[in-house]
Amino acid sequence: MVADWVRCERCADLIYGKRFARTLYVCPDCGWHSPLTARQRLDQLLDAGSAAPLGEVRPLHDPLEFTDTRPYPERLADARARTGLTEAVICVQGRVEDRPVVVAAMDFRFLGGSLGCGVGALVCEAARTSLARRVPLLLVTASGGARMQEGTLALMQMARTAQAMAELDEAGILTVSLVTDPTYGGVAASFATLADVIVAEPGARLGFAGPRVIEQTTGERLPEGFQTAEFLMAHGMVDDIVPRSALRATLSRLLSLGAPPVRPHATGTPHPTDTPRATDTPYAEPHPSPDGHPDASPPGGRGAEGTGDAEGAGGARGAVVRRVEDVAERDAWEAVRGARHPDRPTVMDYLGHLLDDFQELHGDRLAEDCPAVVGGPGLLAGRAVMVIGQHKGGASLMERQAHRFGMPAPSGYRKAARLMRMAAKLGLPVVTLVDTPGAHPGPAAERGGQAVAIAENLRLMSRLPVPIVAAVVGEGGGGGALALAVADRVLISAGGVYSVISPEGCAAILWKKPQAAQAAAAALRPTPRELLRLGVVDGVVPEPPGGAHRDPAEAAALVGDALAETLSELVPWDPDRLLRARAERFRRFGLDTGLDTGTGIHAGDGDAQPPTGRDAS
C-alpha cells in the first residue's frame, strides 16, 4: 500500500498517493523517479503472472566472521526482516509483452544493494539460465558497491559476474542493463556496464567512485548533475535515457531482436548448457586433463595442502608457499603499513631486475598515456612475456604525484587492455604486477568512464586465451587492483595486502570514524595468510628478512623465480584448458564448500511494500 500523500524528494510538492501509484511512482510535476523495490520493478516491467523464480544457490555465510559496530550476521538478519528478501537481488524468468527474458533486479534497501557472494551467485545463475534457455538477460541495477563485510570474496564477484557476461557475449545472447539510482562501485565496474545496451532512468547516477569519495579525496567541488544519466549520456556512456512509463515498450523493442543464432564458441569451449548448473551442485568439478590431473588446482585456502616446494617464508628461492600453515600470521594493520612503505620496490624496480630486453609501450590509442600503468614485452627467465604493472613512482613526493600514486585513470586500464590483446594476438603469456591503493577517484576519471574501463578489463581477462599470472607485490586496493588480477594464478608477496576497500575507507563508512582503521584492517583480513586461506591467492612469495625494501634486488629475484615457476606450469596448457580452469577458479568464489554454514538463498523471496521516498540505509 502507498501512503495517502507522498512528498516529492526533488520539488517537495505533495502528491496524492493513488495518483503517485498510477504514474509508476514518478512525480507528475517535476519528473522525479522514486526508488522502487526489486519486486516493484518486476511487477512494472514483466507481464502479469509471468515471473517464475530461479533456483537456489549456496553462498558463504559470514566468511570473515566480520564485526564492525555490529556483527555481520545481525546486519543480514535485520536486512532480511526489513525487506522480506534473502539477498539484494531477485532473479526470475518472465516475459515483456510476451517476449521471454531472464531478469536480475537489485534492491537498494538490502544493505545498500551491495555486491556480495550471494548477489554474485544469483546474478551468475541468472546469466547461466539465460545461456541455457538462449533468451536475453535484463539486469536492473541499484547498488552502493561491493559488500565490505565479505572482504576480497566480495571483490571476486566483480570478476565472476564479468566472466558470466563474457560467456553470454560469446554465445550471442542479448544483454540489457537498466541503470537505476544509484549504481556505484563494484556493480558499476562489472555487470552493470558490460551489457550490449545500457539504458538509464532519468536522473539515475552511475560511477565507480561516489561523489563524497571524490570530493573528500580530491578536494574538488563537483559540477551540478555529475554522474547522472544526463551526464553519462553526454559523455557517451549510456545508450538512452528512458522514463519509467516508456520502459516496457523500449525493452520489448530490444527483446524483439529475436532469439540469437546458435553459434560455436570462438574458443572451442563446451556449450554452457552442457555444464552443471549452480542449482545442481555448489561446485563444478574441474575438467580432467589428458594426463589425469585436474585443470585447476583448488583454491589455496580452507585447509588446502598445496604442492609447492617451499615449506615457509625461509624456503629456497623460487618456491611459492602454498600451504596456509606455512605462512606466518601478521597483524593486519602492520601488514597494511608495511605494504605502503615508501621504500618498497616499485613496479619499475621489479621490471628492471626481472626482464631482459624490456620495451615499454605507451598510450591507450584514445586519449592519453596514463603514468600509473606501465607495460610492454620482455624476456622473463628467457621466456617472452607481456608484463603490465601499476607504478606508484619513487620515494619523492614529486615523482609519486607524477605517477598519480599508482592510481590508474581509465586510459591506464585501456592501455593495459591494448597490451593484453596484443599478447593474445602474439601468443605471449601475460604477467601483471599489482601495486595500487585503487583506481583514480577524480572527476576526470569518472568523465572518462572509469567504471566501464575496469569492467571491460575484467571481461577481457576472463576470456583471454593465453596464460595470465598476477602478483600482488605491494598494495592491492579494490576494483582498481582486480582489473589487473583476473588470472589463472594469483600470487602475493609476503609483505603485500589485498582488500576490497582500504581500512580507512571501511572505517569511515562502517565505524563512522577514520580513526578505526586499525580495527577495520583486522576485520577485512587483507594479509597473505588469510587470502591463501580464502583461496583468493594461490601462493605466497617469500621476501628478504625485514621486508622487500631491505633488499629490493633479492625481493625481485624471489618474485621472478615464482613467476617463472608458475608460468612453466601454465604455458603447456592449450587455450581451451586455460579458459575452463580460469572459469572454474572464479565460479567457486563465495560458494559454500560445506566448511562453512552456507545460507540457502532463494531468488524469488519477499514482497516488500512500495516506498514513499528514499528509505535505504
N, C-alpha and C positions, 0 to 999 in steps of 0.2 A: 504494500500500500504506500502511496505517496502522501506527503503531508498536505493539509488543506491549502497552505500557502508556502511558497518557496522564495527565498531571496536570492537573486542572481549574484554570483560572486564577482562579476565584472562591472555591471552597471548599477547594482544594488537595488534594482526595481523588484517589487513583489510580483510573483507570478501565481495565478490560480493553479492549484495542484493538478486538477484534471486537465487543464489546458497544457500544462507542462508535460504531462504524460503523453498527450496527443501529439506534441511536437517532438517526441522522442528525447525528452529532457534537454532540449535546446531552448535558450531564452528567445522568445519571439520578438523581442525588441532589439537586442544587441548581437544575437547570434552566438552567445557563449554556449559551448558544448559541455554540459555537466559530465563529470566522471560517471562511468557505468560499471556495474559488476560484470564479471565474466558471464554469469547466467543471463543478465540482461542483453549482453552483446549477442549471445547465441539466439535468444528469443527474437531480437530485432533483425538479425541477418538471415537466419535459416527459415525454410518453410516450416509451418506449424506441424509439429508431430514428427518431424524427420530426424531429429537428433538422437543418435544412439551412442552411448559412452563406449570408449575403448577399454581395453583390459587393464589389469593391474600391473604395476611394476614394483620392485622392492629396493628402493634406495636406502642408503645407510641412514641410521638414526643417530644424530649427535656424534659424528665420527671423531670430533676433537674433545668431547666432553667439555664444551665451551661454556664459560660463565663470565659475564661482564657484571652489570648491576643485577642481573637475573640469570639463572641457568637457562640455556637454550631450550631444553625440553619444556620449560614453563612458557617461554615465548611461543613455541609451537602450539602448545595446548590452548593458550589464550587466543592465538590467531584462528585456530580451528573452531573454537567456541564462538567467536565473534562473527565469523564469516559463514560458518556452515560448510566450509570446504576443507579438504585434507591437504591441499597444496595450492600454490599461487597460480595454477593454470588448470583449465578444464579442457579435455581433448575429446572430441566427438566426431563421428561420421554424420553427414547430413546432406541437405540439398538447398541450393539457392535458385529459386524459380525453376525448380525441377532439374537442376544441373548438379551432379554429385560433387562433393567436396569433403575433405578432412580438415577440421578446424582445431587449432590450439589457441584458446582465448585466455589471456592473462588477467589476473585480478590484483590491482594495486593495494587493495585493503589487506591482503595477506602478506605481512612483513615487507611492505613496500614493493610487492611483485618481484622480490629478489630471486636471482637465478641461483638455485642450489641443486643438490643432487636429484631431488625429487622432480623439480621443474625440468632439469636436463633430461632425465629419463623419460618423462612424459612427452616432451617435445620430440625426442628421438623416436618414441613409439608412434607418435602421430606421423612423422616422416616415413617410418617403416610401413605403416598402414597405407599411406598414400602411394608408396612404391609398390606394395604388394597388390593393391587394387587398381593401380595406374589411374588415379584420379588426382586432381590438383590439391595442393596444400595451401591453406589460408592461415596465416599467423597474425593474431591480434595482440599487439604488444602494449604493455604498460608496466614499467619497472624502474626502480631506482638503481639497479646494478646487481653485481654478484653478492651472494649471501656470505657476509664476513664470518658468521658463526661456523661455517663449514670449511673455511680456510682454502688451501690450494685445491682441494677436491671440488669446491665450487668454481674455482678458476678453470679447472679442466672441463667443465661443462660448456664453456665457450668453444673449445676445440672440438668437443664431442658433437655439439649441435651443428657446427660448421661442417664437420665431416658428413653428417646426415644430409645437409643441404647439397654438398658436392655429389653425393650419390644420386640425388634427385636430378641434378643437372645432367649427369652422365646418362641417366635413363630417359631424359627428355620429358620430365614431368613438370608441369607449370607450377610455380610457387608465387604466392602473392602475400605481401606484408601490408597490414593495416596498422599504421603508427598512430597510437592514441597518447594522450597526455598523462604523465610524462614517460619517456622511454630513454633511459640513460645507461651508461656504464657497460657492463658485460653483455647485456641483451642488445644494446645498440651496436656493439662491436662484434656481434656474431650473427645470429639468425635473422634479426630484425632488418639488417641491411644487405642480406645476401639473396633476397628474393629477386625473381625476374622482374616483377613490377612492385613498386613501393608507392602506396597511396597514404595520405595522411588526412586526419580530420583538421578542420580549421583551428589554428592556434596550438596544435599539438607540438610539444617540444621534444627534440631528439638530439643527443650528443653523447660523446664519450665522457667528458668531464662536465659536471653540473656548474651552473653559474656561480654558486657560492664558492666552490673549489677554485674556479678560475680567478675570481676576484681576490680570494684570500691568498692565492699562490702568486699571482702576478701584480696585484695592486691596481689593476686596470678596471675602470668602470665600464660595464658592458653596454652596448647600444640598445635602445628600445627594440623589443622584438627579436633579440638574439636567440638563435636556435629554434625559433618557432617554425611551423610548417611553411609560412610565407617566406621566411629567411632561407629555409632549406630549398624551397622551390627556386628562389632567385639564384642560389648557388649550385643548382644542378644536382641536388642530392635526393629529390623525390620526383616521381613521375607526375603526380597530380594531387591537388587538394580537393577533397570530396566532402561536401556537407553530409551530415548523417542521413538526411532524408533521401539522398541520392545513392547511398552506398549499395543497397541491394541491386539496383539497376546496373550500377557500374561493375559490381562483382559478377553479375550474370553475363554481361558482355565479355568480360575477361574469360570466364569459365567456358564461354561458347566457342573458344578456340578449339575445343573438342578434345577427345581422347588422344593422347600422344601416340605416335607410331612406335611399334616395338622395334628397338634397335639394339644391337650388341654393344656391350661396354667397350669403350676405346681401349681400356686397359686389359681386356680379356678376363676380368674378374667374373665370378659366377653371378647370375642374376639374383638380386636381393630377395626375390620371392622364394628362392631355394634355400636361403639361410634361416636358421632358427629365429623365431620371434622372441621379443623380450618377455612375452607372456608365457612362453614355453619354459624358459629357464633363465635365471638371472645372469648366467654367463653362457656364451657360446664357446665350445672347446676350440682351441687353436687348431688350424688345419695341419695335419702331419706333412712333413716334407719327405722327399724321396728317401732320405737317409733314416727315416723313422723318428726324427726329432721334431718337436712342435715348432711352428714358425715363430711364435712369440713366447719369450720367457714370461712367466707370471710376474705381476708387479713385485718389486723388490721388498715389499714390506709384509706386515702381518705374519711374521714367522717364516718368510721365505728363506730357504737355505742358501741359495746363490751358488755360483760356480767359480767365482773369481779366485785367483791365486793368492791374493793378499789376505792376511789374517788380521789386519789392523792398520792404523794410520802409519805405523812404522814399517810396513811391508816393503818389499822390493819395488824399485822404480818401475812404473808402468802398470802396477797392479791396480785394479779397480775394486774397491771394497764393496762387496755385495751383501754381506750379512749384517743385519741390524745390530747384533750383539758385538760386532767388531768395530762399530763406530762410537766414538766417545760421546757421552752426553755433554751438552753445553748449556749454559744459561742463555736463554733466548735473547735477552736484551744485550748481553755482552756479544753474542754472535752477530746481532744487527750492527752494533757499533764497530765490530771488527771488519765486517763486510764493507763498511763505508770508510775504512781507514784511508786517509788521503795518500798514504804511501803504498797502498796495494798496487800491484802491476795493473796497468790499463790494458785494454784490448790491443792497442798498438804495440805495447811492450810484448805481449804474447805473440803477436804476429811477427815481430822482429826476431824472436827466438825460435818460433815454431816452423816458419816457412822458408823455403828456398824459392827464388825466382818469383816472389810475390809481385803482382801487378795490380795496384789499386785502380779500381774503376769508379767513375763519378757520375752522379746525376740520375734523376728519375725519368728523364726524357719528356717531362711535362712542365715542371715549374722551377726546380732548384736542385742543388746538391746539399742534402742535409748533413751537417758536420758530425752529428751524433751517431751516424751509421757509416761504417767503413767496410769495404769488401772487395773481393777480386779473386782471381785464380792464383794458385801457387802450388808448391810441392810440399806435402807433409810426409815425412819419412819416405821420400821418393815417389809418393803417390800424388797424382794431380787431383786437386780438390778445389771447390769454390768455398771460400771462407767469408762469413759475414758476421760482424760484431758491432756491439754498441760501445762507443768510445766516450768516456767521461772527460777526457782531457788530462793534463798533467797535474802536478801538485799546486801550481799557482792558480789563484782565483781568475786571473785574466784568461788563462788557457781553458779552464773549465767553462767559463762563460762562452768562450768561442765555440766550444763543442756542446753547448746547451746542457751541460752537466749530464750528458749521456741520455737525454730525454728526446727521443726521435719525434720529428714532425711527420705529417702524412707523407711528405716526399722521401723521408728516410725509409718508411715501410714500402713505398713504391719502388725505391731503388733496390731494396732487398728482394722484392718480388721479381724485378727485372733480372737480377743476377741469378735467382733460383731458376727462372725459366731458361736462362742461358745454360745453366748447369744441366738441366733436363735435356736440352737440345744436344749437348755435347757428351752426355752420359757421365758427368762428373759427380761424385758424391758431394753433399753439402755439409759443411761444418759451421755451426753457429756458436758464437761466444756471447753469452748473455751477461750484461752488467749495466743495469739501469734502475733508477728509482721508479720509473714508469714512463708512459708516453707523455709528450709535452702537453701541459694543460692550458696553453694560451689561447686567446681568441682567434689568432691567425690559424692555429692548428685546427680548431673547430670549423672555421670557414673553409679550410682546405679539405674537410672530410676525414677527420681523424678516425672516427668510428668505422667508416667504410674501409679505410686503408687497412686497419687492423683486421677487420673481418675478412677482407679479401686474402690477406696472408694466411689466416687460419685455414680457409678453404683450399688455397693453393697448396700449402704444405701437407694437408691431409691426403692429397692425391698425387703428390709429386713422385714420378716413377724412378727415383734414384735414392740411394741410402741417405738418411739425414741423421746426424748426431749433433745434439745440442749440449753445451757445457755451461752451467751457471758458474762463472768464475769470480763473481762478486755478489752484487745485489740483484735479485730477480724481483722486480716490482710489478705485480698485477698483469693486466692485459698487455701492457707495453712490453713486458718480458715474454709473455706467452706467444706473442706474434712472431717470435723467432725460435720458439721451443716446441712446436708440434713436430716431434721427431720420432724416429724408430727407437732411439735410445737417448735418454736424458741423464747426464752426469752432473754432479755438483762438486765443487771444490770443498774440502773440509772446512774452509773458512767462509763459505758462501751462505746465503739465505735466499729463500724463495717464498713469496707470500701473496695472497690475494689483494692485500692493501698494506700500506705502511702502518707500523704500530701507532704513529702519531695520528694518522687519519682515522684509524679504527677507534682510538681513544676519544677523539673529538666527536665521533658520531655516536658511539655506544655508551661511553662513560660520560660524555658531555664535557670532557676536560682533557686537553692535550697532555697534561701532566701525568695522566695514567698510561702513558706509552709503554712503560716497563711492564705493567700488568697486561696490557694488550698484546705485547710481544709474547709473553708466556702463554696466553690463550690461543694465539694464532699458530703456534708451533712451527716456526719457519726454518728450523735447524735441519742440517743434513740427516741426522739420525731419525727424526720424526718424518721427514719427507721420504726416507727409504722405507720406514715402517708403513706409511700410507701407500707406497707404490708410485708416488709422484715422480721420483727419480729411480733410476735403475742401478746406480752405483755412486760411490763417493771417491773422489780423487784425493789422495793424501797431499799434505802441504809440508814444507820445511818446518822444523821446530820453531815455534813462535809465530808462525803465520807466513803467508806468501810475501809480505812486504819485507821480511827479514832476508830473503834470498830470492829475488824475482827470477833469476836465471834457473835456479833449481825448481821453483814452482812451475815455470813454463815447461821445463823438461818433463816433469811429472804429468802435466796436462797433455803434453804432446804424446807421451807414451800411452796414456789412457785412450786418447783419441785414435791413435794408430791401431791399438789392440782392438778397440770396438769396431772400427771400420773394417778390419780384417775379417771380423765375424760376419759383417753385413754385405760386403761387396760381392761375394759369390751368389747372393740371392738374386733371382730374377724379379722383374717388376711386379708380377702377379703376387709372388710370395711376400714381397715387401709391403704391398698395399693391403693384403689380407691381414698380415701381422700388425701393421700400424692401425688398421681399423679396429682390430680386437683390443689393442692396447688402450685406446681411448673409449671404446664402448664399456669397458669394465669400470671406469672411474665412477665411484659413488654408488655402485650397486651393492646390495647386501650379499656378502660372501658366506654368510652363516656364522661368521666370527663375531658379528655384532647383532644386536636385536633390531633387525630391519623392521621398518614400518610399512605395511602394505598401503599403497596409495591408489585410490580409485579415481579415475579421471572424471567421473560424472557426478560426484557427490555434491550436495549443497545447493541451496536456492535462496540466496540472500535477498533482502528487500532492497528496492531502489533507493539510492542515496538522495538526499535533498540538498547535498552540497558535498564538498571535499571532506571526507572523514577519515581518510587514510593516514596511518601513522608512518 
